[in-house]
Amino acid sequence: MYVARLAGLAVFDPNGDQVGRVRDAVARVRSSSVPPRVVGLVAEMPLRRRIFLPINRITAIEPDSVVLSTGTLNLRRFEKRTGELLVLSELLDRRVVIGDTGRSGTVVDVAMEADRAGEWSLTRVAVREVTGRLARRGHLHQLEWAEVTGLIGVADQQGTANLLAVLDNMRPADLANVLQDLSDSRRNEVAAALDDERLADVLEELPEHDQVEIIAALNPERAADVLEEMDPDDAADLLAELPKPDQDVLLDLMQPDEADPVRRLLDYSPGTAGGVMTSEPIVLPPDATVAEALARVREPQLSPAVAAQVFVARAPMATPTGRYLGMVHFQRLLREPPAELLGGVVDNDIDPLDPDTPLPEITRRMATYNLIAIAVVDNNDRLVGAVTVDDVLDHLLPTDWRDRDQDVPLRIGHG
């Protein structure tokens, strides 16, 4: 059974309730000539917690699921022990030598197999031969573990292609969680191999110290390209963690129309409406129709919080806009005729925020009126942005909330 095919499979308890998804397999190294013994799987549960599932607690591995023999789980965060390896994270893309031929190759997948006693081991390795020709793929070899040299030890030339293929369908938050499990060098290699848009999405889900380390490992031109793909408020939060000279270099490398909103956000004080808002809410003029507003709300790249309402203002539509008139919640849009003008259904009963409004007051205002987002306007009544509920949560939670939880009572031993 090839381990890469297990990645992402749902894990169910005996009652049929899903407890998580498989993210990796854990093997214990024995000796260079004896295949490592598989001791369990790593599963990701809700809230990004990764736990260890002992192999002897798994009763079935199906094409689309893994079934456990018990519903009692050890909820302690998984941490790799000395002498263990994570099959997908540490073996995929590793540069190895094929048998006695001296030819080099890269690991594409690793198979685990159970013996008559029910003990699982890593028995076979799929290795693609390196040809040295960019346009030609090397031959794929199915080899016994002992026929491959270089599987255990420091991975000086470990690539990223096959690991990225396994991680391709993950949500950005889940992929960010995977990156936190990797060594610093491996994490930076994998992050650098992502395309700009994907890396931007993942960075927004990482703790700030990891964001800074990954951005610092990129060349400045690539870092600026990634920052352009991020939401302006997230890019501003990241840049705020960098020294001022580094901020200036990256902002100068960004396209002016991408850098300008980020510069404006950096001018606001932390913990204020201006410091936490997004500068790119949905903004339409009062003569736009309900149908046009619903079309904007349906745009797939918008987050649910941003798409929950449309703000109405005089031209120009880009922030800072013309005079702010009010907002229309998408539920109101659904109840109105498609040809109705936004100016006739706009809600202006709730006063917008000033950019200097502190976070506690923002929280009280949004809770009082059950708001998903609230407008932020300047002294000239121009809309400069909107604070969304996810912006508030990001800044109310502890600064390290994206890091892993550790203190959970132990109920089943690891291994």
Secondary structure, DSSP 8 states (H G I E B T S, - for coil): -BGGGTTT-EEE-TTS-EEEEEEEEEEE--BTTB--EEEEEEEE-GGG-EEEEEGGGEEEEETTEEEES-S----S-----TTEEEHHHHHTT-EEEETTTTEEEEEEEEEEEE-TTS-EEEEEEEEEE--S-TT----EEEEEGGGEESSSS--TT--SHHHHHHHTTS-HHHHHHHHHHS-HHHHHHHHHHS-HHHHHHHHTTS-HHHHHHHHHHS-HHHHHHHHHHS-HHHHHHHHTTS-HHHHHHHHHHS-HHHHHHHHHHHTS-TTBHHHH-BS---EE-TTSBHHHHHHHHT-TTS-HHHHTEEEEESS--SSS-SBEEEEEEHHHHHHS-TT-BGGGT-B--S--B-TT-BHHHHHHHHHHTT-SEEEEE-TTSBEEEEEEHHHHHHHHS-TTTTS--------S---
